[in-house]
C-alpha cells in the first residue's frame, strides 16, 4: 500500500485510475486499492464533533473534488442509473468482467 501525502499525488493517481477504468475494470479497482491518502500529514483536528473538524473535512473534500460549495443532492446525483437496466443486468454482472 502506497501512502500519498499531497493532493497533487492523489490527482495523478486518479487520472491513471480513470484511464484504467476505461480499459479494464479489474485493473481499475486494483489500482485504487493500491494507495490511500495520508490525511494525518494535514494535521486534522482530533475531535470529530468539533466545528474545526467539520470545517477541516469540508475543506479537504473541496480540495480533492474541486467543488467549492458541496451539496450532496447536486454533486452526488447520478442521472445515468436506470432502474429497469439495473434489474435486467445487476452489479457485478454489469461490469462484464
Order of alpha helices (4+ residues) and beta strands (2+ residues): beta-alpha-alpha-beta-alpha-alpha-alpha
